[in-house]
Amino acid sequence: MAADQQAAARRPQETGDEVSFPTDLAIAKAAHLKPLTEIAEASGIPTELLEPYGSGAAKIKLDAIEAMSDRPRAKYVVVSAITPTPLGEGKTTTTVGLGQAFQHIGSSATIAIRQPSMGPTFGIKGGAAGGGYSQVVPMELFNLHLTGDMHAVTAAHNLCSAMLDAHLYHGNESGIDVHNITWRRVLDVNDRALRNAVIGLGGRLDGVPRETGFDITAASEVMAALALCSSLQDLRARMGRIVLGYTPDGTPVTAEEIGAAGAMTVILKEAIKPNLMQTLENTAALVHTGPFGNIATGNSSIVADQVGIHMNEFLLTEAGFGADMGAERFFNIKCRYSGIAPDAAVLVATVRGLKAHSGNHNIVAGRPLPEALLVENPDEVHQGGANLRKQLENMRVHGVTPVVAINAFPGDHDGDIAAIKEIATEYGARAAVSTHFADGGKGAAELATAVKEAAEEESNFSVLYPDEMPLRDKIRTVAEKVYGADGVEFSPAASKQIDTYEAAGFGNLPVCIAKTHLSISSDPKLKGAPTGWTLPVREVRASVGAGFVYPICGDMRTMPGLGKNPAAMSIDIDENGEIVGLS
């Protein structure tokens, strides 16, 4: 594309008396992409280890991990955020913009992010390629099928489901209790009607009637295991350890026992390879796996990081939701299994988000913002800043140096931005304003400089608890040190489940606490940094194949539903065969 065409695409477009910002899709389509072989060569990936999927993406063979092991180790930085609000804090966009920014200060970076689920893409959330001039491209490929990894996870999971029901039909040799089967089915579509279902209806040849249901593919334990494995053989072992249900005496029945694990791994043989893409400014982007952020880690894959840690000077990886969720799991689950210690952490905050955490505004997604939210009010920023303070503490408690990324919006007031900087200074953290959405990498150069300085400091990273700590104490440690709870209350059912898991040898696993992402507490209505509350654990489940135990502290929806006007209603093909309406 000619330089003047690119410049035109970057300028706001005049529409009558108004000036509108180009859509993400329009910006993405105007991008000048380099051949992925050039991206790979510049990042030290041997081109013979690339497997092109068209011109927009390529698989990286796992041999790259060993082939690149003698290259210098990148500085490893996790990008997290304050507790999410309906406004969105722009964590992915910041990750992309920051990755682009390093070339503006004479350094190089790689970003590693999750592949989005098509459920939210066609639902209310939209895609997850970033936004404005900080995107991964091609945006359509990124947000839709990419290289088929999501479909492979769906197929592997559902093959196991089919083999389980065939096992029941052909005599149930394992003696699994049909009323204590924990394995469901998955689909990468938001479909509330499938949350609960009865299968096996019809005649004798149609299977064993029982209750079950569907989760979204991102919530599959297969996806979580794919994200946390370190090799194909490790993945094979994790598939074998997946628990499908229990016998009447509480003995777990695994995918290995019904003969499903080998075939599941075969289906995932290509999906385990990380995907290489690029940003609008040709920064290398690793896009791989998309585990659910509530009941799983909400982080991209370990194998992507094993490649990325030897590509450029910095490796930026994004952790889902707020620092009490994705970052805590990054530290205590992902880093525990990968053995790669972070050098710094970025905490994304917005003026609007912190004002929302003051609890003074009623904010509803899709509706106009309250006028009072847009008025300069540093005191209100400090009030909602309790959330930022606690999330900074959550970084510090893991021994990692934090940097506050102030994701600036048009209309933000100087006094409000100064208030965020004051909070950061109070906690000994650097802070930088970033305008990456409107200005791309150049707009995040100040942030990149701050991150570079932080990463040069000595890291004292450590996990919160040892493997051998009892499960109850692990849960209590996270609740009190990260969430700020006074303690934990276990239901009788949860206590019984913990005893069963520890007796079965699962007690050495880390914990992944499933709670609301809308509050540091377990109550989504509580903003800021609540105190004086107790974490209620009503149920505990084991994702043994993935490698963690997850206590459930609230109502977790693992199959979203479509709204009245989902994004799918605006997505179409135009007369030229081009995708339109994707966001």
TIMIVO-943581 format. One record per residue (C-alpha): residue in three letters; z negated, x, y. Coordinates in steps of 0.2 Angstrom, whole numbers, plus 5000, padded with zeros to 4 digits. Example, Ala and Ser with C-alpha at 12.3 -4.5 7.8 and 13.67 -1.06 7.14 Angstrom:
! residues 2
{code ALA, w 4961, u 5062, v 4978}
{code SER, w 4964, u 5068, v 4995}
END
This chain:
! residues 583
{code MET, w 5000, u 5000, v 5000}
{code ALA, w 5004, u 5007, v 5017}
{code ALA, w 4990, u 5012, v 5028}
{code ASP, w 4994, u 4999, v 5042}
{code GLN, w 4993, u 4985, v 5028}
{code GLN, w 4976, u 4992, v 5022}
{code ALA, w 4970, u 4992, v 5040}
{code ALA, w 4976, u 4974, v 5043}
{code ALA, w 4967, u 4968, v 5027}
{code ARG, w 4951, u 4976, v 5034}
{code ARG, w 4951, u 4968, v 5051}
{code PRO, w 4944, u 4950, v 5053}
{code GLN, w 4957, u 4937, v 5054}
{code GLU, w 4960, u 4926, v 5069}
{code THR, w 4960, u 4907, v 5065}
{code GLY, w 4963, u 4897, v 5081}
{code ASP, w 4948, u 4901, v 5092}
{code GLU, w 4937, u 4908, v 5078}
{code VAL, w 4937, u 4925, v 5070}
{code SER, w 4934, u 4925, v 5051}
{code PHE, w 4930, u 4939, v 5039}
{code PRO, w 4942, u 4941, v 5025}
{code THR, w 4937, u 4934, v 5008}
{code ASP, w 4931, u 4946, v 4995}
{code LEU, w 4946, u 4942, v 4984}
{code ALA, w 4958, u 4946, v 4999}
{code ILE, w 4949, u 4962, v 5002}
{code ALA, w 4950, u 4967, v 4984}
{code LYS, w 4969, u 4963, v 4982}
{code ALA, w 4972, u 4974, v 4997}
{code ALA, w 4964, u 4989, v 4989}
{code HIS, w 4973, u 5005, v 4985}
{code LEU, w 4968, u 5009, v 4967}
{code LYS, w 4970, u 5027, v 4960}
{code PRO, w 4975, u 5029, v 4942}
{code LEU, w 4960, u 5029, v 4932}
{code THR, w 4965, u 5046, v 4924}
{code GLU, w 4962, u 5053, v 4942}
{code ILE, w 4945, u 5045, v 4943}
{code ALA, w 4940, u 5052, v 4926}
{code GLU, w 4947, u 5070, v 4930}
{code ALA, w 4937, u 5070, v 4947}
{code SER, w 4921, u 5065, v 4937}
{code GLY, w 4923, u 5077, v 4923}
{code ILE, w 4928, u 5065, v 4909}
{code PRO, w 4941, u 5072, v 4898}
{code THR, w 4956, u 5061, v 4899}
{code GLU, w 4960, u 5061, v 4881}
{code LEU, w 4943, u 5052, v 4879}
{code LEU, w 4950, u 5037, v 4889}
{code GLU, w 4957, u 5021, v 4881}
{code PRO, w 4967, u 5012, v 4895}
{code TYR, w 4965, u 4993, v 4896}
{code GLY, w 4980, u 4990, v 4907}
{code SER, w 4979, u 4999, v 4924}
{code GLY, w 4962, u 4992, v 4930}
{code ALA, w 4950, u 4997, v 4917}
{code ALA, w 4948, u 5010, v 4903}
{code LYS, w 4936, u 5012, v 4888}
{code ILE, w 4927, u 5029, v 4887}
{code LYS, w 4925, u 5035, v 4869}
{code LEU, w 4907, u 5039, v 4865}
{code ASP, w 4913, u 5057, v 4861}
{code ALA, w 4912, u 5060, v 4880}
{code ILE, w 4893, u 5060, v 4879}
{code GLU, w 4893, u 5076, v 4869}
{code ALA, w 4909, u 5083, v 4877}
{code MET, w 4901, u 5082, v 4894}
{code SER, w 4883, u 5087, v 4890}
{code ASP, w 4885, u 5105, v 4897}
{code ARG, w 4890, u 5098, v 4914}
{code PRO, w 4876, u 5098, v 4928}
{code ARG, w 4864, u 5083, v 4927}
{code ALA, w 4866, u 5070, v 4941}
{code LYS, w 4852, u 5064, v 4952}
{code TYR, w 4847, u 5048, v 4944}
{code VAL, w 4843, u 5033, v 4956}
{code VAL, w 4839, u 5015, v 4952}
{code VAL, w 4843, u 5002, v 4964}
{code SER, w 4831, u 4987, v 4965}
{code ALA, w 4825, u 4974, v 4978}
{code ILE, w 4812, u 4963, v 4985}
{code THR, w 4809, u 4947, v 4975}
{code PRO, w 4825, u 4937, v 4976}
{code THR, w 4827, u 4922, v 4988}
{code PRO, w 4840, u 4909, v 4989}
{code LEU, w 4849, u 4919, v 5002}
{code GLY, w 4852, u 4934, v 4991}
{code GLU, w 4848, u 4952, v 4996}
{code GLY, w 4864, u 4960, v 4991}
{code LYS, w 4858, u 4972, v 4978}
{code THR, w 4875, u 4974, v 4969}
{code THR, w 4884, u 4976, v 4986}
{code THR, w 4871, u 4989, v 4991}
{code THR, w 4874, u 4999, v 4975}
{code VAL, w 4892, u 4999, v 4977}
{code GLY, w 4892, u 5003, v 4996}
{code LEU, w 4879, u 5017, v 4993}
{code GLY, w 4890, u 5024, v 4979}
{code GLN, w 4904, u 5025, v 4991}
{code ALA, w 4894, u 5032, v 5005}
{code PHE, w 4890, u 5049, v 4996}
{code GLN, w 4908, u 5055, v 4999}
{code HIS, w 4905, u 5052, v 5018}
{code ILE, w 4891, u 5064, v 5018}
{code GLY, w 4899, u 5077, v 5007}
{code SER, w 4893, u 5072, v 4990}
{code SER, w 4899, u 5063, v 4975}
{code ALA, w 4892, u 5048, v 4965}
{code THR, w 4895, u 5037, v 4950}
{code ILE, w 4888, u 5019, v 4950}
{code ALA, w 4883, u 5010, v 4934}
{code ILE, w 4882, u 4991, v 4934}
{code ARG, w 4882, u 4976, v 4922}
{code GLN, w 4897, u 4966, v 4918}
{code PRO, w 4894, u 4948, v 4924}
{code SER, w 4893, u 4933, v 4913}
{code MET, w 4907, u 4920, v 4916}
{code GLY, w 4895, u 4906, v 4915}
{code PRO, w 4888, u 4911, v 4933}
{code THR, w 4905, u 4916, v 4938}
{code PHE, w 4912, u 4898, v 4936}
{code GLY, w 4895, u 4891, v 4940}
{code ILE, w 4886, u 4892, v 4957}
{code LYS, w 4882, u 4911, v 4958}
{code GLY, w 4900, u 4917, v 4958}
{code GLY, w 4905, u 4934, v 4952}
{code ALA, w 4895, u 4951, v 4953}
{code ALA, w 4908, u 4964, v 4959}
{code GLY, w 4899, u 4967, v 4975}
{code GLY, w 4906, u 4960, v 4992}
{code GLY, w 4915, u 4963, v 5008}
{code TYR, w 4921, u 4981, v 5008}
{code SER, w 4909, u 4987, v 4994}
{code GLN, w 4917, u 4980, v 4979}
{code VAL, w 4922, u 4986, v 4961}
{code VAL, w 4940, u 4982, v 4959}
{code PRO, w 4951, u 4974, v 4952}
{code MET, w 4939, u 4960, v 4956}
{code GLU, w 4947, u 4947, v 4945}
{code LEU, w 4947, u 4958, v 4930}
{code PHE, w 4929, u 4963, v 4933}
{code ASN, w 4923, u 4945, v 4934}
{code LEU, w 4933, u 4938, v 4920}
{code HIS, w 4936, u 4945, v 4903}
{code LEU, w 4937, u 4964, v 4907}
{code THR, w 4939, u 4972, v 4890}
{code GLY, w 4932, u 4958, v 4880}
{code ASP, w 4914, u 4965, v 4877}
{code MET, w 4906, u 4948, v 4881}
{code HIS, w 4917, u 4940, v 4868}
{code ALA, w 4913, u 4953, v 4855}
{code VAL, w 4894, u 4950, v 4858}
{code THR, w 4897, u 4931, v 4856}
{code ALA, w 4907, u 4934, v 4840}
{code ALA, w 4894, u 4946, v 4833}
{code HIS, w 4880, u 4934, v 4837}
{code ASN, w 4888, u 4919, v 4830}
{code LEU, w 4894, u 4927, v 4814}
{code CYS, w 4876, u 4931, v 4811}
{code SER, w 4872, u 4912, v 4814}
{code ALA, w 4886, u 4907, v 4802}
{code MET, w 4880, u 4918, v 4789}
{code LEU, w 4862, u 4912, v 4791}
{code ASP, w 4867, u 4894, v 4788}
{code ALA, w 4878, u 4899, v 4774}
{code HIS, w 4863, u 4908, v 4767}
{code LEU, w 4853, u 4892, v 4768}
{code TYR, w 4866, u 4882, v 4760}
{code HIS, w 4868, u 4893, v 4745}
{code GLY, w 4850, u 4893, v 4740}
{code ASN, w 4840, u 4902, v 4754}
{code GLU, w 4836, u 4917, v 4743}
{code SER, w 4825, u 4924, v 4757}
{code GLY, w 4814, u 4909, v 4757}
{code ILE, w 4816, u 4907, v 4776}
{code ASP, w 4806, u 4892, v 4783}
{code VAL, w 4820, u 4881, v 4790}
{code HIS, w 4807, u 4875, v 4803}
{code ASN, w 4804, u 4893, v 4809}
{code ILE, w 4821, u 4899, v 4812}
{code THR, w 4822, u 4908, v 4829}
{code TRP, w 4841, u 4913, v 4829}
{code ARG, w 4852, u 4901, v 4839}
{code ARG, w 4870, u 4902, v 4844}
{code VAL, w 4878, u 4908, v 4860}
{code LEU, w 4892, u 4904, v 4872}
{code ASP, w 4898, u 4912, v 4888}
{code VAL, w 4899, u 4896, v 4898}
{code ASN, w 4885, u 4886, v 4907}
{code ASP, w 4883, u 4870, v 4896}
{code ARG, w 4867, u 4861, v 4897}
{code ALA, w 4872, u 4849, v 4884}
{code LEU, w 4871, u 4862, v 4871}
{code ARG, w 4854, u 4868, v 4874}
{code ASN, w 4847, u 4858, v 4860}
{code ALA, w 4857, u 4852, v 4845}
{code VAL, w 4856, u 4846, v 4827}
{code ILE, w 4869, u 4855, v 4815}
{code GLY, w 4874, u 4852, v 4797}
{code LEU, w 4876, u 4833, v 4799}
{code GLY, w 4889, u 4825, v 4788}
{code GLY, w 4891, u 4826, v 4770}
{code ARG, w 4883, u 4838, v 4757}
{code LEU, w 4896, u 4851, v 4760}
{code ASP, w 4893, u 4852, v 4779}
{code GLY, w 4878, u 4863, v 4778}
{code VAL, w 4859, u 4861, v 4779}
{code PRO, w 4854, u 4849, v 4793}
{code ARG, w 4842, u 4857, v 4806}
{code GLU, w 4838, u 4858, v 4824}
{code THR, w 4845, u 4873, v 4834}
{code GLY, w 4854, u 4876, v 4850}
{code PHE, w 4864, u 4887, v 4861}
{code ASP, w 4860, u 4901, v 4874}
{code ILE, w 4872, u 4909, v 4886}
{code THR, w 4879, u 4925, v 4879}
{code ALA, w 4870, u 4936, v 4891}
{code ALA, w 4853, u 4930, v 4883}
{code SER, w 4858, u 4936, v 4866}
{code GLU, w 4848, u 4949, v 4857}
{code VAL, w 4864, u 4957, v 4852}
{code MET, w 4868, u 4960, v 4871}
{code ALA, w 4851, u 4967, v 4874}
{code ALA, w 4852, u 4979, v 4858}
{code LEU, w 4870, u 4984, v 4864}
{code ALA, w 4862, u 4989, v 4881}
{code LEU, w 4848, u 4999, v 4874}
{code CYS, w 4856, u 5008, v 4859}
{code SER, w 4861, u 5026, v 4861}
{code SER, w 4875, u 5028, v 4848}
{code LEU, w 4885, u 5017, v 4835}
{code GLN, w 4873, u 5022, v 4821}
{code ASP, w 4858, u 5017, v 4832}
{code LEU, w 4867, u 5000, v 4836}
{code ARG, w 4869, u 4998, v 4817}
{code ALA, w 4851, u 5000, v 4814}
{code ARG, w 4846, u 4988, v 4828}
{code MET, w 4857, u 4975, v 4821}
{code GLY, w 4848, u 4977, v 4804}
{code ARG, w 4831, u 4974, v 4812}
{code ILE, w 4835, u 4958, v 4821}
{code VAL, w 4823, u 4945, v 4815}
{code LEU, w 4831, u 4928, v 4812}
{code GLY, w 4816, u 4918, v 4807}
{code TYR, w 4801, u 4918, v 4796}
{code THR, w 4795, u 4913, v 4778}
{code PRO, w 4781, u 4900, v 4777}
{code ASP, w 4768, u 4915, v 4775}
{code GLY, w 4775, u 4923, v 4791}
{code THR, w 4786, u 4937, v 4784}
{code PRO, w 4801, u 4941, v 4795}
{code VAL, w 4818, u 4939, v 4788}
{code THR, w 4831, u 4950, v 4796}
{code ALA, w 4850, u 4951, v 4798}
{code GLU, w 4850, u 4966, v 4786}
{code GLU, w 4842, u 4955, v 4772}
{code ILE, w 4856, u 4942, v 4773}
{code GLY, w 4869, u 4955, v 4774}
{code ALA, w 4875, u 4951, v 4792}
{code ALA, w 4871, u 4968, v 4801}
{code GLY, w 4886, u 4978, v 4795}
{code ALA, w 4899, u 4966, v 4800}
{code MET, w 4890, u 4962, v 4817}
{code THR, w 4891, u 4981, v 4821}
{code VAL, w 4910, u 4982, v 4816}
{code ILE, w 4913, u 4968, v 4828}
{code LEU, w 4904, u 4978, v 4842}
{code LYS, w 4913, u 4995, v 4838}
{code GLU, w 4924, u 4994, v 4853}
{code ALA, w 4911, u 4985, v 4864}
{code ILE, w 4899, u 4999, v 4863}
{code LYS, w 4911, u 5010, v 4873}
{code PRO, w 4907, u 5010, v 4892}
{code ASN, w 4921, u 5003, v 4904}
{code LEU, w 4927, u 5014, v 4918}
{code MET, w 4933, u 5006, v 4934}
{code GLN, w 4933, u 5010, v 4953}
{code THR, w 4927, u 5004, v 4969}
{code LEU, w 4937, u 5000, v 4985}
{code GLU, w 4935, u 5018, v 4990}
{code ASN, w 4939, u 5025, v 4973}
{code THR, w 4921, u 5029, v 4968}
{code ALA, w 4919, u 5029, v 4949}
{code ALA, w 4911, u 5014, v 4942}
{code LEU, w 4904, u 5012, v 4924}
{code VAL, w 4903, u 4993, v 4920}
{code HIS, w 4894, u 4989, v 4904}
{code THR, w 4884, u 4976, v 4895}
{code GLY, w 4875, u 4961, v 4904}
{code PRO, w 4858, u 4957, v 4897}
{code PHE, w 4849, u 4942, v 4904}
{code GLY, w 4837, u 4947, v 4918}
{code ASN, w 4823, u 4935, v 4913}
{code ILE, w 4820, u 4938, v 4894}
{code ALA, w 4829, u 4955, v 4893}
{code THR, w 4830, u 4970, v 4903}
{code GLY, w 4843, u 4965, v 4916}
{code ASN, w 4850, u 4983, v 4916}
{code SER, w 4867, u 4990, v 4911}
{code SER, w 4868, u 5001, v 4896}
{code ILE, w 4860, u 5017, v 4890}
{code VAL, w 4877, u 5024, v 4884}
{code ALA, w 4885, u 5022, v 4901}
{code ASP, w 4871, u 5032, v 4909}
{code GLN, w 4872, u 5045, v 4895}
{code VAL, w 4890, u 5047, v 4901}
{code GLY, w 4887, u 5045, v 4920}
{code ILE, w 4872, u 5057, v 4921}
{code HIS, w 4885, u 5071, v 4919}
{code MET, w 4899, u 5064, v 4930}
{code ASN, w 4895, u 5067, v 4948}
{code GLU, w 4881, u 5073, v 4959}
{code PHE, w 4872, u 5056, v 4959}
{code LEU, w 4871, u 5042, v 4946}
{code LEU, w 4866, u 5025, v 4954}
{code THR, w 4861, u 5011, v 4942}
{code GLU, w 4856, u 4993, v 4947}
{code ALA, w 4841, u 4984, v 4940}
{code GLY, w 4842, u 4965, v 4940}
{code PHE, w 4831, u 4954, v 4951}
{code GLY, w 4816, u 4961, v 4960}
{code ALA, w 4807, u 4978, v 4957}
{code ASP, w 4793, u 4968, v 4947}
{code MET, w 4807, u 4963, v 4935}
{code GLY, w 4822, u 4973, v 4932}
{code ALA, w 4815, u 4990, v 4939}
{code GLU, w 4799, u 4988, v 4929}
{code ARG, w 4810, u 4985, v 4913}
{code PHE, w 4821, u 5000, v 4918}
{code PHE, w 4806, u 5011, v 4919}
{code ASN, w 4796, u 5005, v 4904}
{code ILE, w 4810, u 5000, v 4892}
{code LYS, w 4826, u 5008, v 4897}
{code CYS, w 4820, u 5025, v 4902}
{code ARG, w 4808, u 5025, v 4887}
{code TYR, w 4823, u 5023, v 4875}
{code SER, w 4835, u 5034, v 4885}
{code GLY, w 4824, u 5048, v 4889}
{code ILE, w 4832, u 5050, v 4906}
{code ALA, w 4819, u 5050, v 4920}
{code PRO, w 4824, u 5043, v 4937}
{code ASP, w 4823, u 5055, v 4953}
{code ALA, w 4822, u 5041, v 4966}
{code ALA, w 4823, u 5022, v 4968}
{code VAL, w 4831, u 5011, v 4981}
{code LEU, w 4823, u 4995, v 4987}
{code VAL, w 4835, u 4983, v 4995}
{code ALA, w 4827, u 4971, v 5008}
{code THR, w 4834, u 4960, v 5022}
{code VAL, w 4826, u 4953, v 5037}
{code ARG, w 4830, u 4935, v 5031}
{code GLY, w 4823, u 4938, v 5014}
{code LEU, w 4806, u 4945, v 5021}
{code LYS, w 4805, u 4930, v 5033}
{code ALA, w 4808, u 4919, v 5018}
{code HIS, w 4793, u 4927, v 5010}
{code SER, w 4782, u 4922, v 5024}
{code GLY, w 4783, u 4904, v 5017}
{code ASN, w 4786, u 4897, v 5034}
{code HIS, w 4804, u 4891, v 5030}
{code ASN, w 4812, u 4878, v 5018}
{code ILE, w 4828, u 4887, v 5012}
{code VAL, w 4840, u 4879, v 5000}
{code ALA, w 4855, u 4887, v 4993}
{code GLY, w 4871, u 4880, v 5000}
{code ARG, w 4863, u 4872, v 5015}
{code PRO, w 4863, u 4878, v 5033}
{code LEU, w 4849, u 4891, v 5037}
{code PRO, w 4834, u 4885, v 5047}
{code GLU, w 4836, u 4889, v 5065}
{code ALA, w 4819, u 4896, v 5066}
{code LEU, w 4823, u 4909, v 5053}
{code LEU, w 4836, u 4917, v 5064}
{code VAL, w 4825, u 4919, v 5079}
{code GLU, w 4818, u 4937, v 5082}
{code ASN, w 4800, u 4937, v 5075}
{code PRO, w 4793, u 4954, v 5069}
{code ASP, w 4776, u 4946, v 5066}
{code GLU, w 4785, u 4935, v 5053}
{code VAL, w 4793, u 4950, v 5045}
{code HIS, w 4777, u 4959, v 5043}
{code GLN, w 4769, u 4943, v 5036}
{code GLY, w 4783, u 4941, v 5022}
{code GLY, w 4783, u 4960, v 5021}
{code ALA, w 4768, u 4959, v 5009}
{code ASN, w 4782, u 4957, v 4996}
{code LEU, w 4790, u 4973, v 5001}
{code ARG, w 4773, u 4982, v 5001}
{code LYS, w 4769, u 4977, v 4984}
{code GLN, w 4787, u 4981, v 4977}
{code LEU, w 4785, u 4999, v 4985}
{code GLU, w 4768, u 5000, v 4976}
{code ASN, w 4777, u 4996, v 4960}
{code MET, w 4789, u 5010, v 4963}
{code ARG, w 4775, u 5022, v 4967}
{code VAL, w 4764, u 5017, v 4952}
{code HIS, w 4778, u 5024, v 4941}
{code GLY, w 4779, u 5040, v 4951}
{code VAL, w 4796, u 5037, v 4959}
{code THR, w 4800, u 5040, v 4977}
{code PRO, w 4806, u 5024, v 4985}
{code VAL, w 4819, u 5022, v 4999}
{code VAL, w 4820, u 5005, v 5008}
{code ALA, w 4838, u 5000, v 5011}
{code ILE, w 4839, u 4987, v 5025}
{code ASN, w 4854, u 4977, v 5021}
{code ALA, w 4859, u 4972, v 5039}
{code PHE, w 4867, u 4955, v 5043}
{code PRO, w 4876, u 4951, v 5059}
{code GLY, w 4864, u 4943, v 5071}
{code ASP, w 4849, u 4953, v 5064}
{code HIS, w 4837, u 4958, v 5079}
{code ASP, w 4832, u 4976, v 5083}
{code GLY, w 4813, u 4970, v 5083}
{code ASP, w 4814, u 4963, v 5065}
{code ILE, w 4823, u 4978, v 5058}
{code ALA, w 4810, u 4989, v 5067}
{code ALA, w 4796, u 4979, v 5058}
{code ILE, w 4804, u 4983, v 5041}
{code LYS, w 4804, u 5002, v 5045}
{code GLU, w 4786, u 5001, v 5051}
{code ILE, w 4781, u 4994, v 5033}
{code ALA, w 4791, u 5008, v 5025}
{code THR, w 4783, u 5021, v 5035}
{code GLU, w 4766, u 5013, v 5032}
{code TYR, w 4769, u 5016, v 5013}
{code GLY, w 4777, u 5034, v 5015}
{code ALA, w 4794, u 5028, v 5011}
{code ARG, w 4811, u 5032, v 5020}
{code ALA, w 4821, u 5017, v 5027}
{code ALA, w 4839, u 5016, v 5033}
{code VAL, w 4849, u 5002, v 5040}
{code SER, w 4865, u 4999, v 5030}
{code THR, w 4881, u 4989, v 5035}
{code HIS, w 4891, u 4993, v 5019}
{code PHE, w 4897, u 4975, v 5017}
{code ALA, w 4907, u 4975, v 5034}
{code ASP, w 4910, u 4994, v 5035}
{code GLY, w 4911, u 5000, v 5017}
{code GLY, w 4904, u 5017, v 5012}
{code LYS, w 4904, u 5023, v 5030}
{code GLY, w 4891, u 5010, v 5034}
{code ALA, w 4879, u 5016, v 5021}
{code ALA, w 4880, u 5035, v 5026}
{code GLU, w 4863, u 5035, v 5033}
{code LEU, w 4856, u 5027, v 5018}
{code ALA, w 4865, u 5040, v 5007}
{code THR, w 4857, u 5054, v 5017}
{code ALA, w 4839, u 5046, v 5014}
{code VAL, w 4842, u 5044, v 4996}
{code LYS, w 4848, u 5062, v 4994}
{code GLU, w 4833, u 5068, v 5003}
{code ALA, w 4821, u 5057, v 4992}
{code ALA, w 4830, u 5063, v 4976}
{code GLU, w 4827, u 5081, v 4980}
{code GLU, w 4808, u 5078, v 4980}
{code GLU, w 4798, u 5082, v 4964}
{code SER, w 4798, u 5067, v 4953}
{code ASN, w 4782, u 5062, v 4944}
{code PHE, w 4789, u 5048, v 4934}
{code SER, w 4779, u 5041, v 4919}
{code VAL, w 4779, u 5024, v 4910}
{code LEU, w 4765, u 5013, v 4913}
{code TYR, w 4758, u 5012, v 4895}
{code PRO, w 4760, u 5022, v 4878}
{code ASP, w 4769, u 5015, v 4863}
{code GLU, w 4752, u 5014, v 4853}
{code MET, w 4743, u 5003, v 4866}
{code PRO, w 4740, u 4986, v 4858}
{code LEU, w 4752, u 4972, v 4864}
{code ARG, w 4739, u 4962, v 4873}
{code ASP, w 4734, u 4978, v 4883}
{code LYS, w 4752, u 4981, v 4887}
{code ILE, w 4755, u 4964, v 4894}
{code ARG, w 4738, u 4965, v 4904}
{code THR, w 4743, u 4982, v 4911}
{code VAL, w 4760, u 4975, v 4918}
{code ALA, w 4752, u 4959, v 4924}
{code GLU, w 4738, u 4968, v 4934}
{code LYS, w 4747, u 4984, v 4940}
{code VAL, w 4764, u 4977, v 4944}
{code TYR, w 4762, u 4958, v 4947}
{code GLY, w 4745, u 4959, v 4955}
{code ALA, w 4737, u 4947, v 4943}
{code ASP, w 4718, u 4946, v 4940}
{code GLY, w 4721, u 4945, v 4922}
{code VAL, w 4730, u 4937, v 4907}
{code GLU, w 4726, u 4921, v 4898}
{code PHE, w 4734, u 4920, v 4880}
{code SER, w 4737, u 4903, v 4872}
{code PRO, w 4731, u 4901, v 4854}
{code ALA, w 4749, u 4901, v 4849}
{code ALA, w 4753, u 4917, v 4858}
{code SER, w 4737, u 4925, v 4851}
{code LYS, w 4742, u 4921, v 4834}
{code GLN, w 4760, u 4927, v 4837}
{code ILE, w 4754, u 4944, v 4843}
{code ASP, w 4743, u 4946, v 4828}
{code THR, w 4758, u 4942, v 4817}
{code TYR, w 4769, u 4955, v 4826}
{code GLU, w 4756, u 4968, v 4825}
{code ALA, w 4753, u 4965, v 4807}
{code ALA, w 4772, u 4966, v 4804}
{code GLY, w 4773, u 4983, v 4813}
{code PHE, w 4780, u 4978, v 4829}
{code GLY, w 4765, u 4982, v 4840}
{code ASN, w 4772, u 4999, v 4845}
{code LEU, w 4787, u 4990, v 4855}
{code PRO, w 4787, u 4989, v 4874}
{code VAL, w 4784, u 4972, v 4882}
{code CYS, w 4797, u 4962, v 4892}
{code ILE, w 4788, u 4948, v 4901}
{code ALA, w 4798, u 4933, v 4903}
{code LYS, w 4793, u 4925, v 4920}
{code THR, w 4801, u 4918, v 4935}
{code HIS, w 4811, u 4930, v 4946}
{code LEU, w 4807, u 4920, v 4961}
{code SER, w 4790, u 4926, v 4963}
{code ILE, w 4780, u 4942, v 4959}
{code SER, w 4768, u 4929, v 4951}
{code SER, w 4772, u 4917, v 4937}
{code ASP, w 4773, u 4903, v 4949}
{code PRO, w 4790, u 4902, v 4958}
{code LYS, w 4782, u 4893, v 4973}
{code LEU, w 4771, u 4907, v 4978}
{code LYS, w 4779, u 4919, v 4990}
{code GLY, w 4775, u 4936, v 4997}
{code ALA, w 4762, u 4945, v 4986}
{code PRO, w 4750, u 4932, v 4978}
{code THR, w 4733, u 4937, v 4973}
{code GLY, w 4719, u 4928, v 4964}
{code TRP, w 4729, u 4921, v 4950}
{code THR, w 4730, u 4923, v 4931}
{code LEU, w 4746, u 4926, v 4921}
{code PRO, w 4747, u 4912, v 4908}
{code VAL, w 4756, u 4918, v 4891}
{code ARG, w 4760, u 4902, v 4882}
{code GLU, w 4772, u 4910, v 4868}
{code VAL, w 4777, u 4927, v 4862}
{code ARG, w 4793, u 4931, v 4854}
{code ALA, w 4800, u 4948, v 4846}
{code SER, w 4817, u 4955, v 4849}
{code VAL, w 4815, u 4968, v 4836}
{code GLY, w 4833, u 4973, v 4836}
{code ALA, w 4834, u 4976, v 4854}
{code GLY, w 4817, u 4984, v 4854}
{code PHE, w 4804, u 4974, v 4863}
{code VAL, w 4792, u 4960, v 4862}
{code TYR, w 4794, u 4946, v 4876}
{code PRO, w 4779, u 4936, v 4881}
{code ILE, w 4785, u 4919, v 4889}
{code CYS, w 4775, u 4914, v 4905}
{code GLY, w 4784, u 4899, v 4911}
{code ASP, w 4799, u 4888, v 4908}
{code MET, w 4814, u 4900, v 4904}
{code ARG, w 4831, u 4892, v 4904}
{code THR, w 4842, u 4903, v 4893}
{code MET, w 4857, u 4891, v 4894}
{code PRO, w 4861, u 4887, v 4913}
{code GLY, w 4870, u 4871, v 4918}
{code LEU, w 4884, u 4867, v 4930}
{code GLY, w 4881, u 4860, v 4947}
{code LYS, w 4890, u 4845, v 4954}
{code ASN, w 4902, u 4857, v 4963}
{code PRO, w 4903, u 4873, v 4952}
{code ALA, w 4914, u 4887, v 4957}
{code ALA, w 4926, u 4883, v 4943}
{code MET, w 4932, u 4868, v 4954}
{code SER, w 4939, u 4880, v 4967}
{code ILE, w 4947, u 4893, v 4955}
{code ASP, w 4965, u 4891, v 4951}
{code ILE, w 4982, u 4899, v 4949}
{code ASP, w 4994, u 4898, v 4964}
{code GLU, w 5013, u 4896, v 4964}
{code ASN, w 5015, u 4915, v 4962}
{code GLY, w 5004, u 4916, v 4947}
{code GLU, w 4990, u 4924, v 4957}
{code ILE, w 4971, u 4919, v 4955}
{code VAL, w 4964, u 4910, v 4970}
{code GLY, w 4946, u 4904, v 4974}
{code LEU, w 4937, u 4917, v 4964}
{code SER, w 4921, u 4924, v 4973}
END
